[in-house]
Amino acid sequence: MKLYMFEHCSLCFRVRMVAALKGLHMREVVVLDDDTETMVDLVGRRVIPIFVKDDGEAMLESMDMVDHIDGIGEPMLVGPERAEVSRLADAILSKSPPLTMGRYPLLNLPEFATVAALDHYVVRKSKVYGDFVELRAQTRRQIAELLPSLEALDEVIESPKAINGVLSKDDVRILPLLRSAAVVKELRFPPKVRNYFETMMAMTGYDPLPVI
Ligand SMILES: N[C@@H](CCC(=O)N[C@@H](CS)C(=O)NCC(=O)O)C(=O)O
């Protein structure tokens, strides 16, 4: 199994966390942000994550990758799923990018290991989110807009080891989004969210992303 990924990519972390929690070895290949050629050679277009199965078949949907990995041996994601958690994941996802996109290029991540790759990212994301310095200058407002969703999440966490008490796809929806949001130094997670985030990250064995 091989995953073509960016370190900052939350969809990639869905796949990585499930392989890690299941104790399965998956080769991780970090693609430079400007290396569109590698993606096109693999699947005909620019997209991340790309998962390549042992038989060479490529998969393009992160939740399909999660299902595939969870289906190896005894399934692990057997807990209930809640529509409320899914809604909160959508809410967090809608408020986080202005906080995270302008910070990723400051974290020395491997997908930005060359200046060309770094600038490729900054140019393409600035077209969507605007100037990164101006974006980061709005941090206080952006945090105020995100916090209500994190406070609502705090209310629904049943266990620090599984959002619904038993590991489920809701954990796959939520943990990668918290990993991304946690790059924001000024952002304080509510207590149960913080405990859940730290406990789950320790379970995966991955360090959180750097903070700035
Ligand atoms: N439905 C796909 C979506 C994949 C996706 O949208 N990936 C984005 C975010 S990493 C992407 O490839 N963007 C192009 C880029 O980063 O250049 C999944 O869940 O895996």
The ligand as an ORCA input file, in Angstrom:
! r2SCAN-3c Opt
* xyz 0 1
  N     -13.089     13.482     -2.635
  C     -11.648     13.472     -2.647
  C     -11.211     14.906     -2.728
  C      -9.744     15.055     -2.993
  C      -9.388     16.539     -3.035
  O     -10.276     17.396     -3.190
  N      -8.128     16.845     -2.884
  C      -7.752     18.231     -2.965
  C      -7.221     18.708     -1.639
  S      -5.723     17.986     -1.081
  C      -6.776     18.389     -4.073
  O      -6.286     17.446     -4.648
  N      -6.504     19.614     -4.429
  C      -5.624     19.877     -5.517
  C      -4.350     20.424     -5.079
  O      -4.034     20.415     -3.878
  O      -3.646     20.868     -5.960
  C     -11.171     12.766     -1.376
  O     -11.900     12.757     -0.376
  O     -10.071     12.191     -1.373
*
